[in-house]
Amino acid sequence: MVESRNVKSVHPLATRASWFTRVACAMAVCLVCQLLGQQSVFGVIVNTVTGTGNTTAPSDNPGWGNVGVRGIGTGVYLGNLWVLTASHVGGGDILLGGATYTMAVGTGFQLTNAGASGKSTLTDLYMYQLTADPGLPALRIATSTPVLQKAVTMVGAGLDRGAYASWSVNTASDPYVWTATSSNPNAAGYATLNTRTMRWGTNAIALEGWSAIGEFDAQLLATTFDNLYPSSESLAATGDSGGAVFVKNGSAWELAGIMLAVVQYSGQPSSTAVFGNQTYSADLSFYNGQIVQVVPEPSGLALAIAGFVMASGLAAARTSAPVGGILVLEARGHASSGGLRSRCDSKPLARALRF
């Protein structure tokens, strides 16, 4: 996860409308900003002074201990032996609280889009059961989409933040041409390192709606990496796929999202996190019904898991992670049908395409 520092002079790129249209809704006013490209998720980049903190549970703990390292990505322990992660991360051993827990063979399945019109049958979410109980509390799954500007806490095991960087970006080229500079830059952010650390950060919901994540469509929440300093403002990074997005509903924390992808600028240098980038996370309120069929809410009774999996028509079990794991996607050109939308705007954002 990446954290940011304050560079007040760097803003022109973030206000251009030619590449990315970012829609936020506040007091019934739609603000159209900029459209970015999309890439699957890394570790959480946090905009604190050093970028090295936030490696233990926050004082108001949303469920830190339930998030663990799952192979190339991250996974979230839901309770009743079940783990939820990104489908492109897949099932397998998960490290929780320093202990490794093994996947129960034949229990994995991919969630669906519940027959949503014009959407892929399956989505980029994957559940599986463990062979042993890690002794962690069950998480509550959000039942409604968080309102725009709702504060979130993000937890993932992605790449660490590196050095501050800034660029002069030629937006007249396709793709954009990025030249590193410290003199009058119009874009700034950070490099990412090759090391991974479990980390938490904060952000707020910027928009919600449908978009493609590789070959699968998903109902999504988006958060934007703004240049707020010092703060725990965060962006997902490689290795954060499958990580948690928590919201507070009254006095109770809920799991509202699973991180799936990062939206980047055209031509953005690899291994970087740039202000204006966005994190796309699955909106679990849409998938709540499928999840709670096999993982009862904390106050619910135990269910007959195998029977519910068969009856629900969920995807067939898969017991190992897919080849690859990190998706790279980019949104190009004008808005197209089926893209991510703000709830206050009828125009879709550009649809992300897989490289």
ABEGO torsion letter per residue (X at the ends): XBBBBBBAABAAAAABAAABBBBBBBGGBBBBBBBBBBBBBBBBBBABAAGABGABBBABBAGAAABBBBEABBBBBAEGGBBBBBAAAEBEBBBBGGBBBBBBBGABBBBBAGGBBGBBABBBBBBBBBABBAGBBBBBBBABBBBBGBBBBBBBBBBBBBBBBBBBBBAABOBBBBBBBABGBABBEBBBBABBBBBBBBBBBABBEBBBBEABBBBBBBBBBBBBOBBABBBBBBGABGBBBBBBBEABBBBABBBABBBBBBGBBBGBBBBGBBBBBBBAAAAAAAAAAABBBAABBBBBAAAAAAAAGBBBBBABBBBEGBBBBBBBEBBBBGBBBBAABABBBBBBBBX
